[in-house]
Amino acid sequence: MKIIACIKQVPDSEAKVKAEGGQVSWGDAPLVINPFDEYAVEGALQQKEANDGTVTALCVGPESAKDALKHALAMGADEAILISDAALENLDTAGAARVLAAAIQKIGGADMVVFGRQTLDNGAGLTAAQTARVLGWPMLGLSGQIKVDGGSVQVERVIEEGRQSVKANLPAVLSVVQSIGEPRYPSFMGIRKASKATIPVWSLGDLGISAPAPVVTRTELISPPVEETVVEMIAGESPAEIAEILADKILAEKVL
């Protein structure tokens, strides 16, 4: 079984985002594999083990994204491929889907393509469905359990109303949620192997496509105004007096 896990490199979750010159700025925050995509790799590895398969980690991003791919290799992915091109700097989710679909076709297709539910830096959660649409494959989102049966896949979707069981023919695109299982820790041998791995880098020319035109254009980005908070300490001779003063201030401010 041939499985592709699509991942992304994002700023660390502890980073603080700012608006600078109408653009999002993460400052000098360290870059890591998207935490939701670790679950995608875990789900892909589970299917590799259950169905005698292989896992390819696929990423669109700058050269530094090789570190995220090496994390996937250390977890147990068999190979990794980076798509990197200067023309992809301002890629939106629809464009990313077209690039990923072209890369998947260049790889030779797959039986299953797995995404995390969303990315930490964007949070839209659209790329999996958009990639499925470009490929013309069924899309099974929010998958918490996956079971392959011959030429089809059945998943249990984790939705607000409860659980939903759905089935589709392979090949298919899936997005997974945390219920798939905690991502495994990279082993020492896995880390060593990943550190020595040579990760091929494909350009748009290698994929035979031009840079996708953005579907959505960000016209303006403004940081919310900083609100000043004033703290007033209430003193009194007794708890009852303090409570009375507090009640008067609450009524004066029309909080209640």
C-alpha positions in Angstrom: 0.0 0.0 0.0 1.4 3.4 -1.0 0.6 6.2 1.5 1.6 9.9 1.3 1.6 12.0 4.5 1.3 15.8 3.6 3.0 18.0 6.2 3.9 21.6 6.7 6.5 23.5 8.6 5.1 26.2 10.9 6.3 28.5 13.7 6.4 27.1 17.2 3.1 27.3 19.0 4.6 29.5 21.7 5.4 32.2 19.1 3.6 35.5 19.1 2.2 36.7 15.8 2.3 40.4 14.8 1.1 42.5 11.9 4.0 44.3 10.2 3.5 46.3 7.0 0.2 44.6 6.3 1.7 41.1 6.6 1.8 38.4 9.2 5.1 38.3 11.0 6.3 35.5 13.3 9.5 37.2 14.1 12.4 34.9 14.8 10.2 32.1 16.1 11.7 28.6 15.8 10.1 26.5 13.0 8.7 23.0 13.6 6.5 20.4 12.0 2.9 21.4 12.2 1.6 19.6 15.4 -1.6 18.5 13.6 0.6 16.9 10.9 2.3 14.7 13.4 -1.1 12.9 13.7 -1.2 12.6 9.9 2.2 10.9 10.0 1.1 8.6 12.8 -2.1 7.7 10.9 -0.1 7.0 7.8 2.4 4.8 9.7 -0.5 2.8 11.3 -1.8 2.0 7.8 1.7 1.1 6.7 2.0 -1.4 9.5 -1.5 -2.8 9.0 -1.3 -3.1 5.2 2.4 -3.8 4.4 2.8 -0.3 2.9 5.2 2.5 2.5 5.0 6.1 3.7 6.2 9.2 1.8 6.3 12.5 3.6 5.5 15.4 1.3 5.9 19.1 2.0 5.7 22.4 0.2 7.9 25.1 1.7 11.3 26.7 1.9 14.6 24.8 2.3 14.3 24.9 6.0 11.2 22.7 5.8 13.6 19.7 5.4 13.8 19.7 9.2 10.1 19.0 9.4 10.5 16.2 6.8 13.3 14.7 8.8 11.1 14.6 11.8 8.6 12.6 9.8 11.5 10.3 8.6 12.6 9.9 12.2 9.0 8.8 13.2 9.2 6.1 10.5 8.4 7.5 7.1 10.3 5.7 4.3 11.1 8.7 2.2 10.5 12.5 2.0 10.1 15.0 -0.8 10.2 18.8 -0.6 8.6 21.1 -3.1 10.3 24.4 -3.0 10.3 27.3 -5.4 10.6 31.1 -5.0 7.4 31.5 -6.9 5.5 29.7 -4.1 6.2 32.3 -1.4 2.6 33.6 -1.1 0.8 30.4 -1.7 -2.8 30.1 -0.6 -4.6 26.8 0.3 -6.0 26.4 -3.2 -2.6 26.9 -4.8 -1.0 24.5 -2.3 -3.6 21.9 -3.2 -2.7 22.2 -6.9 1.0 21.9 -6.2 0.6 18.9 -3.9 -1.7 17.2 -6.4 0.9 17.7 -9.1 3.6 16.2 -6.8 1.4 13.2 -5.9 0.9 12.5 -9.6 4.7 12.8 -10.3 5.3 10.3 -7.5 3.1 7.9 -9.3 -0.1 8.4 -7.3 -0.9 6.7 -4.0 -3.6 4.6 -2.4 -4.1 7.0 0.4 -3.0 10.6 1.1 -3.2 11.8 4.7 -3.4 15.3 6.1 -3.6 16.8 9.6 -6.9 18.5 10.3 -5.5 22.0 9.9 -2.3 24.0 10.2 -1.2 26.0 13.2 -0.4 29.1 11.2 -3.5 29.2 9.0 -6.1 27.1 10.7 -8.4 27.0 7.6 -8.3 23.2 7.3 -9.1 23.4 3.6 -6.0 22.0 1.8 -7.0 18.3 2.2 -10.4 18.8 0.6 -9.0 21.0 -2.1 -6.3 18.5 -2.9 -8.9 15.7 -3.2 -10.9 17.9 -5.6 -7.9 18.5 -7.8 -7.1 14.8 -7.9 -10.7 13.8 -8.3 -10.6 11.5 -5.3 -13.0 11.1 -2.4 -12.3 13.0 0.7 -12.9 11.7 4.3 -12.3 14.4 6.8 -11.9 14.4 10.6 -11.0 10.7 10.7 -10.4 9.2 14.1 -10.1 5.6 13.0 -9.1 4.1 9.7 -9.6 0.6 8.3 -8.7 -0.5 4.9 -10.7 -3.4 3.4 -9.5 -4.4 -0.1 -10.1 -1.5 -2.4 -11.9 0.7 0.0 -11.4 2.5 3.3 -13.7 3.0 6.2 -13.2 5.7 8.7 -14.9 6.9 11.9 -15.3 10.6 11.7 -15.2 12.6 14.9 -17.8 15.3 14.6 -19.6 17.6 17.0 -22.7 15.4 17.1 -20.7 12.3 17.9 -19.2 9.7 15.6 -20.0 9.0 12.0 -18.9 5.9 10.0 -18.2 6.5 6.3 -16.7 4.4 3.5 -15.1 5.3 0.2 -13.2 3.6 -2.6 -9.4 4.0 -2.8 -7.5 6.0 -3.7 -8.7 8.6 -1.2 -7.6 11.7 0.7 -8.1 11.7 4.5 -7.6 14.3 7.2 -7.1 12.9 10.7 -7.8 14.2 14.2 -6.1 13.4 17.6 -8.3 10.3 18.1 -6.1 8.5 15.6 -3.6 8.1 18.4 -0.7 9.9 20.0 2.2 10.5 17.5 5.0 8.1 18.3 8.3 9.4 19.5 11.2 9.2 17.0 13.6 6.4 18.0 17.3 7.0 18.4 17.9 4.9 15.2 15.2 6.8 13.4 16.8 10.1 14.3 20.2 8.9 13.1 18.8 7.7 9.9 16.8 10.9 9.3 19.8 13.0 10.0 21.7 11.3 7.1 18.8 11.2 4.7 19.1 13.1 1.4 15.8 14.8 0.7 15.1 15.6 -3.0 13.8 19.1 -3.8 11.4 19.5 -6.6 10.7 22.9 -8.3 7.6 23.9 -10.2 9.5 23.1 -13.4 10.1 19.5 -12.1 6.3 19.2 -11.6 5.6 20.7 -15.0 3.3 23.5 -13.7 3.5 27.2 -13.3 2.9 29.1 -10.0 -0.8 29.0 -9.2 -2.5 32.4 -9.1 -3.9 33.1 -5.6 -7.6 32.7 -5.2 -7.7 34.8 -2.1 -5.7 38.0 -1.7 -5.1 39.5 1.7 -5.8 43.2 1.3 -5.1 44.4 4.8 -3.9 43.1 8.1 -4.3 45.2 11.3 -3.3 44.3 14.8 -6.1 44.8 17.3 -5.8 47.9 19.5 -4.0 47.4 22.8 -6.4 47.9 25.6 -5.1 49.5 28.8 -6.3 47.8 31.9 -6.4 49.7 35.2 -6.3 47.8 38.4 -7.7 49.3 41.6 -7.1 47.8 45.0 -10.0 48.1 47.3 -9.2 48.6 51.0 -11.5 48.6 54.0 -11.7 48.0 57.7 -13.6 44.8 57.3 -14.7 42.3 54.6 -18.2 43.7 54.8 -16.9 47.2 54.1 -14.8 46.0 51.2 -17.8 44.1 49.8 -20.0 47.3 50.0 -17.4 49.4 48.3 -17.0 46.8 45.6 -20.8 46.6 45.1 -21.0 50.3 44.7 -18.3 50.4 42.1 -19.9 47.5 40.1 -23.2 49.4 40.1 -21.5 52.6 39.1 -19.8 50.9 36.1 -23.1 49.3 35.2 -21.5 45.9 35.1 -24.6 44.4 36.6 
